[in-house]
């Protein structure tokens, strides 16, 4: 009996020791975060303005460069459906409405933020046979069957851009902290994008240019006026 008790105690000791060692090794599952996608509110000559609402922080965002068309304040076709290409283990939500900037003429483009943002996201629609470079490392977060079909973004040799093999619908991330994003693309009928973030940097740095603020202000006034009319 004494020998049985001794063996039982020894077995329990081993089990408890193994359990204590194994427990810290169990990895908790990754949790996707809710992205804040841009609300585009005003479009002008080679400039589209909007804002990102990140919790209690509102960040102005300005696109500068040639574009084919821009859908602002939620109007037009929702090219973000189906939403599957934009949802992943990192990002839990696709762009929520039809806001989009459509590009056609290739060349240099710029996106600026009124406050530094962390790991900005670009959601893409129909980047077909397009060669894109951001001049900084990017990560392909997700891609799949979208509004215009399916395609695969293929990273370039430096990891700073991609080639769109087929109709690419995807989300890419730029790791780091940014007040502006610069990129080049190639010409095609049109390919669309919008901007999102998961977080902002503190303290705020940088301010939008006065012309861009004016464009954004006019758009916001129009948006608020439309909402008041709709509520009346």
C-alpha positions as CSV (number, residue, x, y, z in Angstrom):
1,X,0.0,0.0,0.0
2,X,2.8,2.4,0.9
3,X,4.6,1.6,-2.3
4,X,1.3,2.3,-4.3
5,X,0.9,5.7,-2.5
6,X,4.5,6.6,-3.3
7,X,4.2,5.7,-7.0
8,X,0.9,7.7,-7.2
9,X,2.5,10.8,-5.7
10,X,5.4,10.5,-8.0
11,X,3.1,10.3,-11.1
12,X,1.1,13.3,-9.9
13,X,4.3,15.2,-9.4
14,X,5.4,14.4,-13.0
15,X,2.0,15.3,-14.4
16,X,1.9,18.7,-12.6
17,X,5.4,19.5,-13.7
18,X,4.7,18.7,-17.3
19,X,1.5,20.7,-17.1
20,X,3.3,23.7,-15.7
21,X,5.9,23.6,-18.5
22,X,3.4,23.0,-21.3
23,X,0.9,25.7,-20.3
24,X,3.1,28.7,-21.3
25,X,3.8,27.1,-24.7
26,X,0.1,27.2,-25.7
27,X,-0.2,30.1,-28.1
28,X,-3.3,32.2,-28.0
29,X,-5.1,32.5,-31.4
30,X,-4.5,35.7,-33.4
31,X,-7.4,38.2,-33.2
32,X,-8.3,40.3,-36.2
33,X,-8.8,44.1,-35.6
34,X,-11.5,46.4,-36.9
35,X,-10.0,48.7,-39.6
36,X,-11.0,52.4,-39.9
37,X,-11.6,52.9,-43.7
38,X,-11.6,56.3,-45.3
39,X,-14.7,58.3,-45.8
40,X,-14.0,60.2,-49.0
41,X,-16.1,63.4,-49.1
42,X,-14.8,65.7,-51.8
43,X,-13.2,65.4,-55.2
44,X,-11.3,68.1,-57.2
45,X,-8.7,68.4,-59.9
46,X,-6.2,65.6,-59.2
47,X,-7.2,65.7,-55.5
48,X,-9.6,63.7,-53.4
49,X,-10.2,64.5,-49.7
50,X,-11.6,62.6,-46.8
51,X,-11.1,61.4,-43.2
52,X,-10.4,58.4,-41.1
53,X,-12.3,58.1,-37.8
54,X,-10.0,56.1,-35.5
55,X,-11.8,55.9,-32.2
56,X,-12.1,59.4,-31.0
57,X,-9.4,60.7,-33.4
58,X,-10.3,62.1,-36.8
59,X,-7.4,62.0,-39.3
60,X,-7.7,63.9,-42.6
61,X,-6.5,62.0,-45.6
62,X,-5.7,63.5,-49.0
63,X,-5.0,61.7,-52.3
64,X,-3.1,63.7,-54.9
65,X,-2.6,62.6,-58.5
66,X,-4.5,61.7,-61.6
67,X,-7.7,59.6,-61.3
68,X,-10.5,58.4,-63.5
69,X,-13.4,58.9,-61.1
70,X,-14.1,59.1,-57.4
71,X,-17.1,57.9,-55.5
72,X,-17.6,60.0,-52.4
73,X,-20.0,60.2,-49.4
74,X,-21.3,56.7,-50.1
75,X,-22.7,57.2,-53.6
76,X,-22.4,54.8,-56.6
77,X,-21.7,51.1,-57.0
78,X,-20.2,49.2,-54.1
79,X,-17.2,47.6,-55.7
80,X,-16.1,46.1,-52.3
81,X,-18.6,43.3,-52.6
82,X,-18.1,40.4,-52.2
83,X,-16.2,41.3,-49.0
84,X,-14.1,38.1,-48.7
85,X,-10.9,39.5,-50.3
86,X,-10.7,42.2,-47.7
87,X,-11.2,40.1,-44.5
88,X,-8.3,38.2,-42.9
89,X,-6.7,37.2,-39.6
90,X,-5.4,40.8,-39.4
91,X,-8.4,42.8,-40.6
92,X,-11.9,41.8,-39.7
93,X,-13.9,44.2,-41.8
94,X,-14.1,45.2,-45.5
95,X,-14.6,48.8,-46.6
96,X,-18.2,49.5,-45.5
97,X,-19.6,51.4,-48.5
98,X,-19.0,52.5,-52.0
99,X,-16.3,55.1,-51.4
100,X,-13.5,54.5,-53.8
101,X,-10.9,56.3,-55.9
102,X,-10.4,54.8,-59.4
103,X,-7.1,55.3,-61.2
104,X,-6.4,54.8,-64.9
105,X,-3.3,56.9,-65.9
106,X,-0.1,55.4,-64.5
107,X,2.5,57.4,-62.7
108,X,3.3,58.9,-59.4
109,X,0.6,59.1,-56.7
110,X,0.6,60.5,-53.1
111,X,-1.6,59.9,-50.0
112,X,-1.1,62.2,-47.1
113,X,-2.4,62.1,-43.5
114,X,-2.9,64.9,-41.0
115,X,-1.6,62.7,-38.2
116,X,0.9,59.9,-38.4
117,X,-0.7,56.5,-38.8
118,X,0.6,53.0,-38.0
119,X,0.7,50.2,-40.5
120,X,-1.7,51.8,-43.1
121,X,-3.8,49.6,-45.3
122,X,-4.8,49.8,-48.9
123,X,-7.8,47.9,-50.2
124,X,-7.6,47.2,-53.9
125,X,-10.2,46.6,-56.7
126,X,-9.3,45.1,-60.1
127,X,-5.5,45.8,-60.3
128,X,-5.2,43.8,-63.5
129,X,-1.7,43.3,-65.0
130,X,-0.6,46.3,-63.0
131,X,3.0,46.9,-61.8
132,X,3.0,48.9,-58.5
133,X,5.8,50.1,-56.3
134,X,5.7,51.9,-53.0
135,X,9.4,52.3,-52.4
136,X,9.0,50.7,-49.0
137,X,8.3,47.1,-47.9
138,X,4.7,46.0,-48.1
139,X,2.8,42.9,-46.9
140,X,0.0,41.2,-48.8
141,X,-2.7,40.6,-46.1
142,X,-5.4,39.0,-48.2
143,X,-6.7,38.6,-51.7
144,X,-9.4,36.6,-53.5
145,X,-12.5,36.6,-55.7
146,X,-13.8,40.2,-55.9
147,X,-16.3,42.3,-57.9
148,X,-14.5,41.9,-61.2
149,X,-13.0,38.4,-60.8
150,X,-9.9,36.9,-59.3
151,X,-6.2,37.5,-59.4
152,X,-2.9,37.1,-57.4
153,X,-0.6,40.0,-56.3
154,X,3.0,38.8,-56.8
155,X,5.6,40.6,-54.7
156,X,8.5,42.1,-56.6
157,X,12.1,41.1,-55.8
158,X,12.6,43.9,-53.3
159,X,9.3,43.4,-51.5
160,X,8.3,47.0,-52.1
161,X,5.6,46.4,-54.7
162,X,3.7,43.8,-56.7
163,X,2.5,42.7,-60.1
164,X,-1.2,42.1,-60.5
165,X,-1.6,38.7,-62.2
166,X,-5.3,38.7,-63.1
167,X,-8.0,40.8,-61.5
168,X,-6.4,41.5,-58.1
169,X,-8.8,42.3,-55.2
170,X,-6.7,42.5,-52.1
171,X,-5.5,44.3,-48.9
172,X,-1.9,45.3,-48.5
173,X,-0.2,46.7,-45.5
174,X,2.7,49.1,-45.2
175,X,4.5,48.2,-41.9
176,X,5.7,51.3,-40.0
177,X,4.5,54.8,-39.2
178,X,3.6,57.1,-42.0
179,X,2.4,60.7,-42.6
180,X,2.4,60.0,-46.4
181,X,2.5,57.2,-48.9
182,X,4.0,57.5,-52.3
183,X,3.6,54.9,-55.0
184,X,3.7,54.4,-58.8
185,X,1.4,52.3,-60.9
186,X,0.8,51.5,-64.6
187,X,-2.0,52.6,-66.9
188,X,-5.1,50.4,-67.5
189,X,-8.9,51.0,-68.0
190,X,-9.3,51.6,-64.2
191,X,-8.3,50.1,-60.9
192,X,-9.6,51.3,-57.6
193,X,-8.4,51.7,-54.0
194,X,-9.2,53.1,-50.6
195,X,-7.2,53.7,-47.5
196,X,-7.6,52.2,-44.0
197,X,-5.7,52.1,-40.7
198,X,-5.8,50.1,-37.5
199,X,-4.2,52.7,-35.3
200,X,-2.7,56.2,-35.2
201,X,0.6,57.4,-33.7
202,X,0.7,59.9,-30.8
203,X,1.4,62.8,-30.5
204,X,-0.1,64.2,-33.8
205,X,2.5,65.3,-36.3
206,X,2.0,67.2,-39.6
207,X,-0.9,69.2,-40.9
208,X,-2.7,69.1,-44.2
209,X,-1.9,71.7,-46.8
210,X,-4.2,74.7,-46.8
211,X,-5.7,74.0,-50.3
212,X,-6.4,70.4,-49.2
213,X,-8.1,71.6,-46.0
214,X,-10.2,73.9,-48.1
215,X,-11.3,71.1,-50.4
216,X,-12.0,68.9,-47.4
217,X,-13.9,71.6,-45.6
218,X,-16.3,72.2,-48.6
219,X,-16.9,68.4,-48.9
220,X,-17.7,68.1,-45.2
221,X,-20.1,71.0,-45.3
222,X,-21.9,69.4,-48.2
223,X,-22.0,66.0,-46.4
224,X,-23.4,67.5,-43.2
225,X,-26.0,69.5,-45.2
226,X,-27.1,66.4,-47.1
227,X,-27.5,64.5,-43.8
228,X,-29.6,67.3,-42.3
229,X,-31.9,67.4,-45.3
230,X,-32.2,63.6,-45.2
231,X,-33.1,63.8,-41.4
232,X,-35.7,66.6,-42.0
